[in-house]
Amino acid sequence: MAIDVDILSKVSFFKNLTTEELQSLADVMDVKPLQKGEMIFKLGDIGDSLYIVKSGTVELYVRDHTGEKLL
């Protein structure tokens, strides 16, 4: 599924990019629909991706030494 350049243009991280630059970025991006509760990445994973949340929310947490979630 292709990324819509209009969506990227609304992301503040990309605000200084030209339309051509946004299109180049969109051309190499993928849409990854996720189900509620599905894990995107975990502590220790190699940081090789950038995620943009189009809709919904994401919970980021780590567990402390007792196993309790720290948001």
PQR file with spaces between the fields and no chain letter, atoms N, CA, C, O and H, PARSE charges and radii, in Angstrom:
ATOM       1  N    MET     1       0.851   -1.176    0.000 -0.4000 1.5000
ATOM       2  CA   MET     1       0.000    0.000    0.000 -0.0000 2.0000
ATOM       3  C    MET     1       0.900    1.243    0.000  0.5500 1.7000
ATOM       4  O    MET     1       1.840    1.330    0.790 -0.5500 1.4000
ATOM       5  N    ALA     2       0.617    2.178   -0.864 -0.4000 1.5000
ATOM       6  CA   ALA     2       1.432    3.386   -1.003 -0.0000 2.0000
ATOM       7  C    ALA     2       1.119    4.398    0.102  0.5500 1.7000
ATOM       8  O    ALA     2       0.011    4.447    0.637 -0.5500 1.4000
ATOM       9  H    ALA     2      -0.147    2.108   -1.506  0.4000 1.0000
ATOM      10  N    ILE     3       2.117    5.185    0.414 -0.4000 1.5000
ATOM      11  CA   ILE     3       1.967    6.269    1.391 -0.0000 2.0000
ATOM      12  C    ILE     3       1.501    7.518    0.648  0.5500 1.7000
ATOM      13  O    ILE     3       2.000    7.826   -0.434 -0.5500 1.4000
ATOM      14  H    ILE     3       3.016    5.145   -0.021  0.4000 1.0000
ATOM      15  N    ASP     4       0.560    8.223    1.222 -0.4000 1.5000
ATOM      16  CA   ASP     4       0.058    9.459    0.642 -0.0000 2.0000
ATOM      17  C    ASP     4       0.959   10.618    1.069  0.5500 1.7000
ATOM      18  O    ASP     4       1.187   10.833    2.259 -0.5500 1.4000
ATOM      19  H    ASP     4       0.154    7.973    2.101  0.4000 1.0000
ATOM      20  N    VAL     5       1.462   11.352    0.094 -0.4000 1.5000
ATOM      21  CA   VAL     5       2.351   12.491    0.375 -0.0000 2.0000
ATOM      22  C    VAL     5       1.651   13.520    1.256  0.5500 1.7000
ATOM      23  O    VAL     5       2.303   14.184    2.062 -0.5500 1.4000
ATOM      24  H    VAL     5       1.277   11.177   -0.873  0.4000 1.0000
ATOM      25  N    ASP     6       0.328   13.664    1.113 -0.4000 1.5000
ATOM      26  CA   ASP     6      -0.420   14.617    1.946 -0.0000 2.0000
ATOM      27  C    ASP     6      -0.313   14.259    3.422  0.5500 1.7000
ATOM      28  O    ASP     6      -0.255   15.146    4.273 -0.5500 1.4000
ATOM      29  H    ASP     6      -0.201   13.125    0.457  0.4000 1.0000
ATOM      30  N    ILE     7      -0.288   12.966    3.729 -0.4000 1.5000
ATOM      31  CA   ILE     7      -0.141   12.536    5.122 -0.0000 2.0000
ATOM      32  C    ILE     7       1.233   12.946    5.642  0.5500 1.7000
ATOM      33  O    ILE     7       1.347   13.479    6.745 -0.5500 1.4000
ATOM      34  H    ILE     7      -0.335   12.245    3.038  0.4000 1.0000
ATOM      35  N    LEU     8       2.271   12.698    4.852 -0.4000 1.5000
ATOM      36  CA   LEU     8       3.632   13.057    5.280 -0.0000 2.0000
ATOM      37  C    LEU     8       3.780   14.563    5.466  0.5500 1.7000
ATOM      38  O    LEU     8       4.489   15.009    6.369 -0.5500 1.4000
ATOM      39  H    LEU     8       2.178   12.264    3.956  0.4000 1.0000
ATOM      40  N    SER     9       3.125   15.338    4.631 -0.4000 1.5000
ATOM      41  CA   SER     9       3.248   16.802    4.718 -0.0000 2.0000
ATOM      42  C    SER     9       2.654   17.349    6.009  0.5500 1.7000
ATOM      43  O    SER     9       2.955   18.479    6.392 -0.5500 1.4000
ATOM      44  H    SER     9       2.549   14.976    3.898  0.4000 1.0000
ATOM      45  N    LYS    10       1.816   16.567    6.686 -0.4000 1.5000
ATOM      46  CA   LYS    10       1.197   17.000    7.947 -0.0000 2.0000
ATOM      47  C    LYS    10       2.012   16.582    9.170  0.5500 1.7000
ATOM      48  O    LYS    10       1.664   16.934   10.297 -0.5500 1.4000
ATOM      49  H    LYS    10       1.571   15.649    6.374  0.4000 1.0000
ATOM      50  N    VAL    11       3.093   15.832    8.953 -0.4000 1.5000
ATOM      51  CA   VAL    11       3.946   15.383   10.052 -0.0000 2.0000
ATOM      52  C    VAL    11       5.002   16.459   10.295  0.5500 1.7000
ATOM      53  O    VAL    11       5.800   16.748    9.404 -0.5500 1.4000
ATOM      54  H    VAL    11       3.376   15.546    8.038  0.4000 1.0000
ATOM      55  N    SER    12       5.018   17.054   11.488 -0.4000 1.5000
ATOM      56  CA   SER    12       5.917   18.182   11.768 -0.0000 2.0000
ATOM      57  C    SER    12       7.391   17.831   11.557  0.5500 1.7000
ATOM      58  O    SER    12       8.188   18.705   11.216 -0.5500 1.4000
ATOM      59  H    SER    12       4.370   16.819   12.212  0.4000 1.0000
ATOM      60  N    PHE    13       7.759   16.581   11.751 -0.4000 1.5000
ATOM      61  CA   PHE    13       9.143   16.138   11.561 -0.0000 2.0000
ATOM      62  C    PHE    13       9.614   16.386   10.126  0.5500 1.7000
ATOM      63  O    PHE    13      10.804   16.584    9.884 -0.5500 1.4000
ATOM      64  H    PHE    13       7.112   15.871   12.028  0.4000 1.0000
ATOM      65  N    PHE    14       8.676   16.375    9.179 -0.4000 1.5000
ATOM      66  CA   PHE    14       9.000   16.531    7.765 -0.0000 2.0000
ATOM      67  C    PHE    14       8.645   17.916    7.221  0.5500 1.7000
ATOM      68  O    PHE    14       8.623   18.105    6.005 -0.5500 1.4000
ATOM      69  H    PHE    14       7.708   16.214    9.375  0.4000 1.0000
ATOM      70  N    LYS    15       8.369   18.879    8.085 -0.4000 1.5000
ATOM      71  CA   LYS    15       7.836   20.171    7.652 -0.0000 2.0000
ATOM      72  C    LYS    15       8.747   20.949    6.702  0.5500 1.7000
ATOM      73  O    LYS    15       8.257   21.771    5.928 -0.5500 1.4000
ATOM      74  H    LYS    15       8.386   18.725    9.073  0.4000 1.0000
ATOM      75  N    ASN    16      10.052   20.711    6.742 -0.4000 1.5000
ATOM      76  CA   ASN    16      10.963   21.464    5.885 -0.0000 2.0000
ATOM      77  C    ASN    16      11.278   20.769    4.561  0.5500 1.7000
ATOM      78  O    ASN    16      12.113   21.247    3.794 -0.5500 1.4000
ATOM      79  H    ASN    16      10.450   20.044    7.371  0.4000 1.0000
ATOM      80  N    LEU    17      10.623   19.656    4.293 -0.4000 1.5000
ATOM      81  CA   LEU    17      10.873   18.939    3.043 -0.0000 2.0000
ATOM      82  C    LEU    17      10.010   19.489    1.915  0.5500 1.7000
ATOM      83  O    LEU    17       8.877   19.918    2.132 -0.5500 1.4000
ATOM      84  H    LEU    17       9.945   19.268    4.916  0.4000 1.0000
ATOM      85  N    THR    18      10.562   19.470    0.719 -0.4000 1.5000
ATOM      86  CA   THR    18       9.799   19.881   -0.458 -0.0000 2.0000
ATOM      87  C    THR    18       8.854   18.757   -0.859  0.5500 1.7000
ATOM      88  O    THR    18       8.963   17.633   -0.368 -0.5500 1.4000
ATOM      89  H    THR    18      11.483   19.121    0.543  0.4000 1.0000
ATOM      90  N    THR    19       7.929   19.073   -1.754 -0.4000 1.5000
ATOM      91  CA   THR    19       7.009   18.056   -2.254 -0.0000 2.0000
ATOM      92  C    THR    19       7.774   16.917   -2.913  0.5500 1.7000
ATOM      93  O    THR    19       7.407   15.752   -2.761 -0.5500 1.4000
ATOM      94  H    THR    19       7.841   19.986   -2.152  0.4000 1.0000
ATOM      95  N    GLU    20       8.819   17.242   -3.633 -0.4000 1.5000
ATOM      96  CA   GLU    20       9.629   16.214   -4.293 -0.0000 2.0000
ATOM      97  C    GLU    20      10.328   15.326   -3.267  0.5500 1.7000
ATOM      98  O    GLU    20      10.400   14.110   -3.445 -0.5500 1.4000
ATOM      99  H    GLU    20       9.116   18.189   -3.757  0.4000 1.0000
ATOM     100  N    GLU    21      10.839   15.924   -2.202 -0.4000 1.5000
ATOM     101  CA   GLU    21      11.492   15.151   -1.145 -0.0000 2.0000
ATOM     102  C    GLU    21      10.491   14.260   -0.412  0.5500 1.7000
ATOM     103  O    GLU    21      10.795   13.116   -0.074 -0.5500 1.4000
ATOM     104  H    GLU    21      10.780   16.912   -2.057  0.4000 1.0000
ATOM     105  N    LEU    22       9.300   14.796   -0.171 -0.4000 1.5000
ATOM     106  CA   LEU    22       8.251   14.000    0.462 -0.0000 2.0000
ATOM     107  C    LEU    22       7.863   12.826   -0.422  0.5500 1.7000
ATOM     108  O    LEU    22       7.623   11.725    0.074 -0.5500 1.4000
ATOM     109  H    LEU    22       9.053   15.725   -0.446  0.4000 1.0000
ATOM     110  N    GLN    23       7.800   13.054   -1.726 -0.4000 1.5000
ATOM     111  CA   GLN    23       7.460   11.973   -2.648 -0.0000 2.0000
ATOM     112  C    GLN    23       8.542   10.900   -2.652  0.5500 1.7000
ATOM     113  O    GLN    23       8.237    9.707   -2.684 -0.5500 1.4000
ATOM     114  H    GLN    23       7.994   13.948   -2.129  0.4000 1.0000
ATOM     115  N    SER    24       9.806   11.321   -2.621 -0.4000 1.5000
ATOM     116  CA   SER    24      10.912   10.361   -2.573 -0.0000 2.0000
ATOM     117  C    SER    24      10.830    9.514   -1.309  0.5500 1.7000
ATOM     118  O    SER    24      11.069    8.307   -1.341 -0.5500 1.4000
ATOM     119  H    SER    24      10.053   12.289   -2.596  0.4000 1.0000
ATOM     120  N    LEU    25      10.491   10.158   -0.199 -0.4000 1.5000
ATOM     121  CA   LEU    25      10.334    9.441    1.065 -0.0000 2.0000
ATOM     122  C    LEU    25       9.152    8.480    0.992  0.5500 1.7000
ATOM     123  O    LEU    25       9.259    7.327    1.408 -0.5500 1.4000
ATOM     124  H    LEU    25      10.297   11.139   -0.173  0.4000 1.0000
ATOM     125  N    ALA    26       8.039    8.950    0.471 -0.4000 1.5000
ATOM     126  CA   ALA    26       6.841    8.113    0.355 -0.0000 2.0000
ATOM     127  C    ALA    26       7.106    6.882   -0.504  0.5500 1.7000
ATOM     128  O    ALA    26       6.556    5.811   -0.249 -0.5500 1.4000
ATOM     129  H    ALA    26       7.952    9.887    0.133  0.4000 1.0000
ATOM     130  N    ASP    27       7.940    7.036   -1.512 -0.4000 1.5000
ATOM     131  CA   ASP    27       8.235    5.932   -2.428 -0.0000 2.0000
ATOM     132  C    ASP    27       8.958    4.769   -1.751  0.5500 1.7000
ATOM     133  O    ASP    27       8.895    3.642   -2.242 -0.5500 1.4000
ATOM     134  H    ASP    27       8.387    7.907   -1.720  0.4000 1.0000
ATOM     135  N    VAL    28       9.635    5.018   -0.644 -0.4000 1.5000
ATOM     136  CA   VAL    28      10.383    3.952    0.029 -0.0000 2.0000
ATOM     137  C    VAL    28       9.743    3.532    1.355  0.5500 1.7000
ATOM     138  O    VAL    28      10.325    2.751    2.107 -0.5500 1.4000
ATOM     139  H    VAL    28       9.686    5.933   -0.245  0.4000 1.0000
ATOM     140  N    MET    29       8.544    4.052    1.638 -0.4000 1.5000
ATOM     141  CA   MET    29       7.847    3.726    2.882 -0.0000 2.0000
ATOM     142  C    MET    29       6.781    2.668    2.642  0.5500 1.7000
ATOM     143  O    MET    29       6.281    2.514    1.528 -0.5500 1.4000
ATOM     144  H    MET    29       8.071    4.686    1.027  0.4000 1.0000
ATOM     145  N    ASP    30       6.442    1.947    3.695 -0.4000 1.5000
ATOM     146  CA   ASP    30       5.388    0.941    3.663 -0.0000 2.0000
ATOM     147  C    ASP    30       4.354    1.251    4.729  0.5500 1.7000
ATOM     148  O    ASP    30       4.675    1.821    5.772 -0.5500 1.4000
ATOM     149  H    ASP    30       6.848    2.072    4.600  0.4000 1.0000
ATOM     150  N    VAL    31       3.122    0.876    4.467 -0.4000 1.5000
ATOM     151  CA   VAL    31       2.055    0.948    5.457 -0.0000 2.0000
ATOM     152  C    VAL    31       2.018   -0.393    6.173  0.5500 1.7000
ATOM     153  O    VAL    31       2.053   -1.448    5.539 -0.5500 1.4000
ATOM     154  H    VAL    31       2.861    0.413    3.621  0.4000 1.0000
ATOM     155  N    LYS    32       1.947   -0.345    7.487 -0.4000 1.5000
ATOM     156  CA   LYS    32       1.908   -1.580    8.276 -0.0000 2.0000
ATOM     157  C    LYS    32       0.719   -1.509    9.239  0.5500 1.7000
ATOM     158  O    LYS    32       0.870   -1.070   10.379 -0.5500 1.4000
ATOM     159  H    LYS    32       1.918    0.512    8.002  0.4000 1.0000
ATOM     160  N    PRO    33      -0.456   -1.938    8.783 -0.5600 1.5000
ATOM     161  CA   PRO    33      -1.622   -1.935    9.681  0.2800 2.0000
ATOM     162  C    PRO    33      -1.384   -2.904   10.847  0.5500 1.7000
ATOM     163  O    PRO    33      -0.883   -4.011   10.651 -0.5500 1.4000
ATOM     164  N    LEU    34      -1.744   -2.479   12.040 -0.4000 1.5000
ATOM     165  CA   LEU    34      -1.561   -3.310   13.230 -0.0000 2.0000
ATOM     166  C    LEU    34      -2.887   -3.487   13.952  0.5500 1.7000
ATOM     167  O    LEU    34      -3.778   -2.640   13.875 -0.5500 1.4000
ATOM     168  H    LEU    34      -2.151   -1.580   12.198  0.4000 1.0000
ATOM     169  N    GLN    35      -2.995   -4.600   14.650 -0.4000 1.5000
ATOM     170  CA   GLN    35      -4.175   -4.867   15.468 -0.0000 2.0000
ATOM     171  C    GLN    35      -3.931   -4.322   16.879  0.5500 1.7000
ATOM     172  O    GLN    35      -2.785   -4.186   17.308 -0.5500 1.4000
ATOM     173  H    GLN    35      -2.271   -5.288   14.713  0.4000 1.0000
ATOM     174  N    LYS    36      -5.007   -4.013   17.588 -0.4000 1.5000
ATOM     175  CA   LYS    36      -4.900   -3.542   18.955 -0.0000 2.0000
ATOM     176  C    LYS    36      -4.099   -4.560   19.775  0.5500 1.7000
ATOM     177  O    LYS    36      -4.377   -5.759   19.749 -0.5500 1.4000
ATOM     178  H    LYS    36      -5.938   -4.123   17.240  0.4000 1.0000
ATOM     179  N    GLY    37      -3.099   -4.052   20.502 -0.4000 1.5000
ATOM     180  CA   GLY    37      -2.282   -4.902   21.359 -0.0000 2.0000
ATOM     181  C    GLY    37      -1.080   -5.517   20.669  0.5500 1.7000
ATOM     182  O    GLY    37      -0.246   -6.144   21.322 -0.5500 1.4000
ATOM     183  H    GLY    37      -2.873   -3.078   20.524  0.4000 1.0000
ATOM     184  N    GLU    38      -0.978   -5.345   19.359 -0.4000 1.5000
ATOM     185  CA   GLU    38       0.156   -5.917   18.627 -0.0000 2.0000
ATOM     186  C    GLU    38       1.435   -5.134   18.933  0.5500 1.7000
ATOM     187  O    GLU    38       1.425   -3.903   18.967 -0.5500 1.4000
ATOM     188  H    GLU    38      -1.656   -4.835   18.829  0.4000 1.0000
ATOM     189  N    MET    39       2.524   -5.851   19.151 -0.4000 1.5000
ATOM     190  CA   MET    39       3.796   -5.216   19.477 -0.0000 2.0000
ATOM     191  C    MET    39       4.476   -4.715   18.197  0.5500 1.7000
ATOM     192  O    MET    39       4.540   -5.429   17.196 -0.5500 1.4000
ATOM     193  H    MET    39       2.532   -6.851   19.123  0.4000 1.0000
ATOM     194  N    ILE    40       4.977   -3.488   18.245 -0.4000 1.5000
ATOM     195  CA   ILE    40       5.675   -2.899   17.103 -0.0000 2.0000
ATOM     196  C    ILE    40       7.165   -3.217   17.191  0.5500 1.7000
ATOM     197  O    ILE    40       7.777   -3.646   16.213 -0.5500 1.4000
ATOM     198  H    ILE    40       4.925   -2.908   19.058  0.4000 1.0000
ATOM     199  N    PHE    41       7.731   -3.005   18.351 -0.4000 1.5000
ATOM     200  CA   PHE    41       9.144   -3.323   18.593 -0.0000 2.0000
ATOM     201  C    PHE    41       9.342   -3.523   20.076  0.5500 1.7000
ATOM     202  O    PHE    41       8.486   -3.168   20.886 -0.5500 1.4000
ATOM     203  H    PHE    41       7.234   -2.656   19.146  0.4000 1.0000
ATOM     204  N    LYS    42      10.492   -4.100   20.430 -0.4000 1.5000
ATOM     205  CA   LYS    42      10.773   -4.328   21.852 -0.0000 2.0000
ATOM     206  C    LYS    42      12.179   -3.844   22.185  0.5500 1.7000
ATOM     207  O    LYS    42      13.013   -3.659   21.299 -0.5500 1.4000
ATOM     208  H    LYS    42      11.188   -4.389   19.772  0.4000 1.0000
ATOM     209  N    LEU    43      12.420   -3.647   23.447 -0.4000 1.5000
ATOM     210  CA   LEU    43      13.713   -3.211   23.942 -0.0000 2.0000
ATOM     211  C    LEU    43      14.799   -4.143   23.401  0.5500 1.7000
ATOM     212  O    LEU    43      14.684   -5.365   23.494 -0.5500 1.4000
ATOM     213  H    LEU    43      11.742   -3.797   24.166  0.4000 1.0000
ATOM     214  N    GLY    44      15.838   -3.559   22.842 -0.4000 1.5000
ATOM     215  CA   GLY    44      16.944   -4.342   22.305 -0.0000 2.0000
ATOM     216  C    GLY    44      16.881   -4.543   20.804  0.5500 1.7000
ATOM     217  O    GLY    44      17.879   -4.933   20.197 -0.5500 1.4000
ATOM     218  H    GLY    44      15.932   -2.567   22.766  0.4000 1.0000
ATOM     219  N    ASP    45      15.715   -4.283   20.180 -0.4000 1.5000
ATOM     220  CA   ASP    45      15.629   -4.389   18.731 -0.0000 2.0000
ATOM     221  C    ASP    45      16.545   -3.352   18.078  0.5500 1.7000
ATOM     222  O    ASP    45      16.756   -2.268   18.621 -0.5500 1.4000
ATOM     223  H    ASP    45      14.905   -3.967   20.673  0.4000 1.0000
ATOM     224  N    ILE    46      17.075   -3.693   16.928 -0.4000 1.5000
ATOM     225  CA   ILE    46      17.896   -2.749   16.165 -0.0000 2.0000
ATOM     226  C    ILE    46      16.991   -1.627   15.668  0.5500 1.7000
ATOM     227  O    ILE    46      15.914   -1.887   15.130 -0.5500 1.4000
ATOM     228  H    ILE    46      16.903   -4.573   16.486  0.4000 1.0000
ATOM     229  N    GLY    47      17.424   -0.381   15.848 -0.4000 1.5000
ATOM     230  CA   GLY    47      16.643    0.774   15.419 -0.0000 2.0000
ATOM     231  C    GLY    47      16.822    1.029   13.936  0.5500 1.7000
ATOM     232  O    GLY    47      17.642    1.856   13.537 -0.5500 1.4000
ATOM     233  H    GLY    47      18.298   -0.169   16.285  0.4000 1.0000
ATOM     234  N    ASP    48      16.055    0.321   13.116 -0.4000 1.5000
ATOM     235  CA   ASP    48      16.209    0.450   11.674 -0.0000 2.0000
ATOM     236  C    ASP    48      14.945    0.969   10.988  0.5500 1.7000
ATOM     237  O    ASP    48      14.827    0.905    9.765 -0.5500 1.4000
ATOM     238  H    ASP    48      15.389   -0.350   13.440  0.4000 1.0000
ATOM     239  N    SER    49      14.004    1.481   11.780 -0.4000 1.5000
ATOM     240  CA   SER    49      12.736    1.928   11.212 -0.0000 2.0000
ATOM     241  C    SER    49      12.242    3.195   11.907  0.5500 1.7000
ATOM     242  O    SER    49      12.629    3.506   13.034 -0.5500 1.4000
ATOM     243  H    SER    49      14.100    1.533   12.774  0.4000 1.0000
ATOM     244  N    LEU    50      11.381    3.908   11.200 -0.4000 1.5000
ATOM     245  CA   LEU    50      10.688    5.076   11.735 -0.0000 2.0000
ATOM     246  C    LEU    50       9.206    4.794   11.585  0.5500 1.7000
ATOM     247  O    LEU    50       8.749    4.419   10.505 -0.5500 1.4000
ATOM     248  H    LEU    50      11.067    3.655   10.284  0.4000 1.0000
ATOM     249  N    TYR    51       8.456    4.969   12.654 -0.4000 1.5000
ATOM     250  CA   TYR    51       7.027    4.709   12.619 -0.0000 2.0000
ATOM     251  C    TYR    51       6.257    6.009   12.731  0.5500 1.7000
ATOM     252  O    TYR    51       6.583    6.867   13.551 -0.5500 1.4000
ATOM     253  H    TYR    51       8.827    5.273   13.532  0.4000 1.0000
ATOM     254  N    ILE    52       5.238    6.151   11.904 -0.4000 1.5000
ATOM     255  CA   ILE    52       4.327    7.290   11.956 -0.0000 2.0000
ATOM     256  C    ILE    52       2.950    6.720   12.273  0.5500 1.7000
ATOM     257  O    ILE    52       2.451    5.862   11.545 -0.5500 1.4000
ATOM     258  H    ILE    52       4.973    5.454   11.237  0.4000 1.0000
ATOM     259  N    VAL    53       2.342    7.186   13.341 -0.4000 1.5000
ATOM     260  CA   VAL    53       1.023    6.692   13.735 -0.0000 2.0000
ATOM     261  C    VAL    53      -0.023    7.566   13.059  0.5500 1.7000
ATOM     262  O    VAL    53      -0.192    8.738   13.396 -0.5500 1.4000
ATOM     263  H    VAL    53       2.748    7.883   13.933  0.4000 1.0000
ATOM     264  N    LYS    54      -0.722    6.970   12.098 -0.4000 1.5000
ATOM     265  CA   LYS    54      -1.751    7.704   11.348 -0.0000 2.0000
ATOM     266  C    LYS    54      -3.023    7.867   12.176  0.5500 1.7000
ATOM     267  O    LYS    54      -3.658    8.921   12.153 -0.5500 1.4000
ATOM     268  H    LYS    54      -0.585    6.018   11.825  0.4000 1.0000
ATOM     269  N    SER    55      -3.384    6.825   12.899 -0.4000 1.5000
ATOM     270  CA   SER    55      -4.559    6.904   13.771 -0.0000 2.0000
ATOM     271  C    SER    55      -4.371    5.924   14.925  0.5500 1.7000
ATOM     272  O    SER    55      -3.622    4.953   14.820 -0.5500 1.4000
ATOM     273  H    SER    55      -2.868    5.969   12.918  0.4000 1.0000
ATOM     274  N    GLY    56      -5.049    6.191   16.002 -0.4000 1.5000
ATOM     275  CA   GLY    56      -4.931    5.343   17.182 -0.0000 2.0000
ATOM     276  C    GLY    56      -3.861    5.860   18.122  0.5500 1.7000
ATOM     277  O    GLY    56      -3.401    6.994   17.997 -0.5500 1.4000
ATOM     278  H    GLY    56      -5.658    6.980   16.088  0.4000 1.0000
ATOM     279  N    THR    57      -3.476    5.026   19.052 -0.4000 1.5000
ATOM     280  CA   THR    57      -2.463    5.399   20.036 -0.0000 2.0000
ATOM     281  C    THR    57      -1.450    4.266   20.187  0.5500 1.7000
ATOM     282  O    THR    57      -1.720    3.117   19.836 -0.5500 1.4000
ATOM     283  H    THR    57      -3.850    4.104   19.153  0.4000 1.0000
ATOM     284  N    VAL    58      -0.298    4.612   20.708 -0.4000 1.5000
ATOM     285  CA   VAL    58       0.759    3.642   20.963 -0.0000 2.0000
ATOM     286  C    VAL    58       1.178    3.784   22.420  0.5500 1.7000
ATOM     287  O    VAL    58       1.370    4.896   22.912 -0.5500 1.4000
ATOM     288  H    VAL    58      -0.079    5.545   20.993  0.4000 1.0000
ATOM     289  N    GLU    59       1.317    2.665   23.100 -0.4000 1.5000
ATOM     290  CA   GLU    59       1.789    2.674   24.477 -0.0000 2.0000
ATOM     291  C    GLU    59       3.255    2.248   24.483  0.5500 1.7000
ATOM     292  O    GLU    59       3.592    1.162   24.011 -0.5500 1.4000
ATOM     293  H    GLU    59       1.160    1.762   22.701  0.4000 1.0000
ATOM     294  N    LEU    60       4.120    3.100   25.015 -0.4000 1.5000
ATOM     295  CA   LEU    60       5.544    2.787   25.136 -0.0000 2.0000
ATOM     296  C    LEU    60       5.860    2.555   26.607  0.5500 1.7000
ATOM     297  O    LEU    60       5.510    3.362   27.467 -0.5500 1.4000
ATOM     298  H    LEU    60       3.847    3.982   25.398  0.4000 1.0000
ATOM     299  N    TYR    61       6.530    1.431   26.881 -0.4000 1.5000
ATOM     300  CA   TYR    61       6.868    1.144   28.270 -0.0000 2.0000
ATOM     301  C    TYR    61       8.086    0.235   28.338  0.5500 1.7000
ATOM     302  O    TYR    61       8.463   -0.414   27.362 -0.5500 1.4000
ATOM     303  H    TYR    61       6.815    0.775   26.182  0.4000 1.0000
ATOM     304  N    VAL    62       8.679    0.209   29.505 -0.4000 1.5000
ATOM     305  CA   VAL    62       9.700   -0.788   29.864 -0.0000 2.0000
ATOM     306  C    VAL    62       9.256   -1.388   31.190  0.5500 1.7000
ATOM     307  O    VAL    62       8.413   -0.820   31.884 -0.5500 1.4000
ATOM     308  H    VAL    62       8.373    0.736   30.298  0.4000 1.0000
ATOM     309  N    ARG    63       9.811   -2.509   31.529 -0.4000 1.5000
ATOM     310  CA   ARG    63       9.501   -3.129   32.821 -0.0000 2.0000
ATOM     311  C    ARG    63      10.677   -2.898   33.751  0.5500 1.7000
ATOM     312  O    ARG    63      11.835   -3.023   33.353 -0.5500 1.4000
ATOM     313  H    ARG    63      10.495   -2.970   30.964  0.4000 1.0000
ATOM     314  N    ASP    64      10.364   -2.559   35.001 -0.4000 1.5000
ATOM     315  CA   ASP    64      11.439   -2.380   35.997 -0.0000 2.0000
ATOM     316  C    ASP    64      11.872   -3.739   36.537  0.5500 1.7000
ATOM     317  O    ASP    64      11.395   -4.779   36.083 -0.5500 1.4000
ATOM     318  H    ASP    64       9.424   -2.458   35.325  0.4000 1.0000
ATOM     319  N    HIS    65      12.765   -3.721   37.495 -0.4000 1.5000
ATOM     320  CA   HIS    65      13.325   -4.968   38.031 -0.0000 2.0000
ATOM     321  C    HIS    65      12.285   -5.859   38.720  0.5500 1.7000
ATOM     322  O    HIS    65      12.526   -7.047   38.934 -0.5500 1.4000
ATOM     323  H    HIS    65      13.153   -2.876   37.865  0.4000 1.0000
ATOM     324  N    THR    66      11.124   -5.279   39.067 -0.4000 1.5000
ATOM     325  CA   THR    66      10.061   -6.087   39.691 -0.0000 2.0000
ATOM     326  C    THR    66       9.053   -6.579   38.650  0.5500 1.7000
ATOM     327  O    THR    66       8.131   -7.326   38.975 -0.5500 1.4000
ATOM     328  H    THR    66      10.928   -4.314   38.893  0.4000 1.0000
ATOM     329  N    GLY    67       9.236   -6.154   37.400 -0.4000 1.5000
ATOM     330  CA   GLY    67       8.294   -6.548   36.340 -0.0000 2.0000
ATOM     331  C    GLY    67       7.175   -5.571   36.111  0.5500 1.7000
ATOM     332  O    GLY    67       6.323   -5.793   35.250 -0.5500 1.4000
ATOM     333  H    GLY    67       9.986   -5.547   37.136  0.4000 1.0000
ATOM     334  N    GLU    68       7.158   -4.465   36.886 -0.4000 1.5000
ATOM     335  CA   GLU    68       6.114   -3.466   36.742 -0.0000 2.0000
ATOM     336  C    GLU    68       6.378   -2.615   35.506  0.5500 1.7000
ATOM     337  O    GLU    68       7.518   -2.260   35.207 -0.5500 1.4000
ATOM     338  H    GLU    68       7.849   -4.285   37.585  0.4000 1.0000
ATOM     339  N    LYS    69       5.270   -2.289   34.778 -0.4000 1.5000
ATOM     340  CA   LYS    69       5.366   -1.435   33.592 -0.0000 2.0000
ATOM     341  C    LYS    69       5.686   -0.003   33.997  0.5500 1.7000
ATOM     342  O    LYS    69       5.048    0.551   34.892 -0.5500 1.4000
ATOM     343  H    LYS    69       4.344   -2.577   35.021  0.4000 1.0000
ATOM     344  N    LEU    70       6.662    0.590   33.348 -0.4000 1.5000
ATOM     345  CA   LEU    70       6.956    2.016   33.485 -0.0000 2.0000
ATOM     346  C    LEU    70       6.644    2.659   32.153  0.5500 1.7000
ATOM     347  O    LEU    70       7.335    2.416   31.163 -0.5500 1.4000
ATOM     348  H    LEU    70       7.181    0.140   32.621  0.4000 1.0000
ATOM     349  N    LEU    71       5.591    3.489   32.120 -0.4000 1.5000
ATOM     350  CA   LEU    71       5.170    4.141   30.878 -0.0000 2.0000
ATOM     351  C    LEU    71       6.066    5.305   30.536  0.5500 1.7000
ATOM     352  O    LEU    71       5.856    5.968   29.520 -0.5500 1.4000
ATOM     353  H    LEU    71       5.030    3.686   32.924  0.4000 1.0000
